[in-house]
Amino acid sequence: MTATPLAGAADAVLEASVAGSFTRIGYAVRSRLLPEFGPGTRQPLAGRTVLITGATSGIGLAAATRLAAGGASVHFLARGRDRAERARAQIAAATRSAARPGTISYGLADLDDLAEVRAFAAEFAAGADRLDVLIHNAGAIHPDHRRSARGDELTVAGQLIAPFLLTHLLIGLLGRSAPSRVITVSSGGMYTQPLDLAGLDPDPASYRGVTMYARVKRAQVTLSAEWARRTAGRGIGFHAMHPGWVRTPGITAALPAFSRLAGPLLRTPDQGADTIVWLAGADPAGLGSGQFWHDRRPRPVYRTPGARPGDPGAPARLWDWVAERAGLDPATAADGPAGPLS
Ligand SMILES: NC(=O)c1ccc[n+]([C@@H]2O[C@H](COP(=O)([O-])OP(=O)(O)OC[C@H]3O[C@@H](n4cnc5c(N)ncnc54)[C@H](OP(=O)(O)O)[C@@H]3O)[C@@H](O)[C@H]2O)c1
């Protein structure tokens, strides 16, 4: 897809400016100028099955609503029944006037608990005959150092190990539904951090929630590319993306000063969800696999030389580290479970 020279230049200037790109200014300019935002860049979602985590709030709620409005059957993972019921009712109400609204359902699991993730995947797989799109969206900044029951720092447990396990458990279903895709919602914050394996097991005394979050978001993008490499040829696309700076309950709670300062420049949840929804429906031939997206375009994974890994073996070591913590054999994790899910 080729942009006019003016549109390409505007996009490049925004991308270089960071603030211009991440705020609603970036979305407003790109959505008017770039051909990726034009008609005909998406395939119909009707008949597709989408599984998304974190649809009770913010970007995930907006994405689930748009996907259901487009006709997809949306199943979401939530950790509390009340919030799940409220989200389901909200999505149903918002999509009522859509031409062909898809079905909306949910299952319960806390991503900080791997046993709950396994039970959720088993329940979903028992009732689903296909999975076209898996979206790892749930996330949070944890201001204090906490550990999961397994002993992993909580950002790592819920946003790195749990999505890895969920992908592993459902990779067979994704393969049988090919062309299918796995979308990971990372963050532009990852640009500030290199891939740092030791930093994923941080010293509680020097723990900083924002740094930990950025490290995990960097690791998510690295793992998405590793999944792409290790499953090449199976018809499953892996796409990481960042939504920009978005006004959501999560960002307001975690970064109140930043939210106040950025104020009206923050994107709406709908704008933050736009590239997720687009990736879910775009022609897979144009997406490749293993790339990092923002505003419907592949973006560089590094902005500063200091964040580049000096060691080309680091992504593979990250894979092994995460697989082992998910209770999996790193050598076979990309193949999916050997037996039925239980
Ligand atoms: N907002 C931004 O500016 C921004 C920027 C970059 C990246 N992101 C990323 O975008 C994604 C969505 O964030 P958001 O801003 O929309 O935040 P949000 O409004 O706080 O929504 C987060 C969602 O994740 C769920 N969640 C969190 N921890 C979970 C766990 N352990 N188990 C199950 N569900 C869990 C929450 O469930 P509950 O309702 O139960 O809390 C909620 O549905 C995150 O991955 C975030 O890192 C956001």
The ligand as a Tripos MOL2 file, in Angstrom:
@<TRIPOS>MOLECULE
LIG
   48    52     1     0     0
SMALL
NO_CHARGES

@<TRIPOS>ATOM
      1 N1         -3.9600    3.3020   28.0020 N.am      1 LIG1
      2 C1         -2.7940    3.5040   27.4130 C.2       1 LIG1
      3 O1         -2.3780    4.6450   27.1670 O.2       1 LIG1
      4 C2         -1.9430    2.3400   26.9850 C.ar      1 LIG1
      5 C3         -0.7200    2.6260   26.3570 C.ar      1 LIG1
      6 C4          0.0650    1.5680   25.9400 C.ar      1 LIG1
      7 C5         -0.3550    0.2620   26.1290 C.ar      1 LIG1
      8 N2         -1.5330    0.0130   26.7630 N.ar      1 LIG1
      9 C6         -1.9210   -1.3810   26.9470 C.3       1 LIG1
     10 O2         -3.2530   -1.5710   26.5470 O.3       1 LIG1
     11 C7         -3.8170   -2.6870   27.2430 C.3       1 LIG1
     12 C8         -5.1530   -2.2890   27.8310 C.3       1 LIG1
     13 O3         -4.9200   -1.2660   28.8020 O.3       1 LIG1
     14 P1         -6.0010   -0.1540   29.1860 P.3       1 LIG1
     15 O4         -5.2930    1.1350   29.1900 O.co2     1 LIG1
     16 O5         -7.2280   -0.3450   28.3860 O.co2     1 LIG1
     17 O6         -6.2300   -0.5310   30.7390 O.3       1 LIG1
     18 P2         -7.5330   -0.8260   31.6140 P.3       1 LIG1
     19 O7         -8.6070    0.1220   31.2700 O.co2     1 LIG1
     20 O8         -7.0470   -0.8600   33.0140 O.co2     1 LIG1
     21 O9         -7.9390   -2.2850   31.1550 O.3       1 LIG1
     22 C9         -7.1160   -3.3720   31.4870 C.3       1 LIG1
     23 C10        -7.8790   -4.6730   31.2990 C.3       1 LIG1
     24 O10        -6.9920   -5.7570   31.6370 O.3       1 LIG1
     25 C11        -7.6470   -6.5780   32.6010 C.3       1 LIG1
     26 N3         -6.6560   -7.2230   33.4660 N.ar      1 LIG1
     27 C12        -5.6000   -6.6580   34.0930 C.ar      1 LIG1
     28 N4         -4.9460   -7.5640   34.8180 N.ar      1 LIG1
     29 C13        -5.5950   -8.7480   34.6390 C.ar      1 LIG1
     30 C14        -5.3980  -10.0580   35.1480 C.ar      1 LIG1
     31 N5         -4.4080  -10.3540   35.9930 N.pl3     1 LIG1
     32 N6         -6.2550  -11.0280   34.7710 N.ar      1 LIG1
     33 C15        -7.2760  -10.7550   33.9200 C.ar      1 LIG1
     34 N7         -7.5190   -9.5270   33.4220 N.ar      1 LIG1
     35 C16        -6.6880   -8.5280   33.7860 C.ar      1 LIG1
     36 C17        -8.5400   -5.6170   33.3770 C.3       1 LIG1
     37 O11        -9.5230   -6.3480   34.0860 O.3       1 LIG1
     38 P3        -10.3280   -5.7180   35.3420 P.3       1 LIG1
     39 O12       -11.4790   -4.9650   34.7430 O.co2     1 LIG1
     40 O13       -10.7350   -6.9040   36.1310 O.co2     1 LIG1
     41 O14        -9.3690   -4.8180   36.0660 O.co2     1 LIG1
     42 C18        -9.0820   -4.7910   32.2260 C.3       1 LIG1
     43 O15       -10.1060   -5.4700   31.5360 O.3       1 LIG1
     44 C19        -2.7840   -3.0860   28.2970 C.3       1 LIG1
     45 O16        -2.0210   -4.1740   27.8380 O.3       1 LIG1
     46 C20        -1.9060   -1.8550   28.4020 C.3       1 LIG1
     47 O17        -0.6050   -2.1680   28.8260 O.3       1 LIG1
     48 C21        -2.3430    1.0280   27.2090 C.ar      1 LIG1
@<TRIPOS>BOND
     1     1     2 1
     2     2     3 2
     3     2     4 1
     4     4     5 ar
     5     4    48 ar
     6     5     6 ar
     7     6     7 ar
     8     7     8 ar
     9     8     9 1
    10     8    48 ar
    11     9    10 1
    12     9    46 1
    13    10    11 1
    14    11    12 1
    15    11    44 1
    16    12    13 1
    17    13    14 1
    18    14    15 2
    19    14    16 1
    20    14    17 1
    21    17    18 1
    22    18    19 2
    23    18    20 1
    24    18    21 1
    25    21    22 1
    26    22    23 1
    27    23    24 1
    28    23    42 1
    29    24    25 1
    30    25    26 1
    31    25    36 1
    32    26    27 ar
    33    26    35 ar
    34    27    28 ar
    35    28    29 ar
    36    29    30 ar
    37    29    35 ar
    38    30    31 1
    39    30    32 ar
    40    32    33 ar
    41    33    34 ar
    42    34    35 ar
    43    36    37 1
    44    36    42 1
    45    37    38 1
    46    38    39 2
    47    38    40 1
    48    38    41 1
    49    42    43 1
    50    44    45 1
    51    44    46 1
    52    46    47 1
@<TRIPOS>SUBSTRUCTURE
     1 LIG1         1 GROUP 0 **** ****
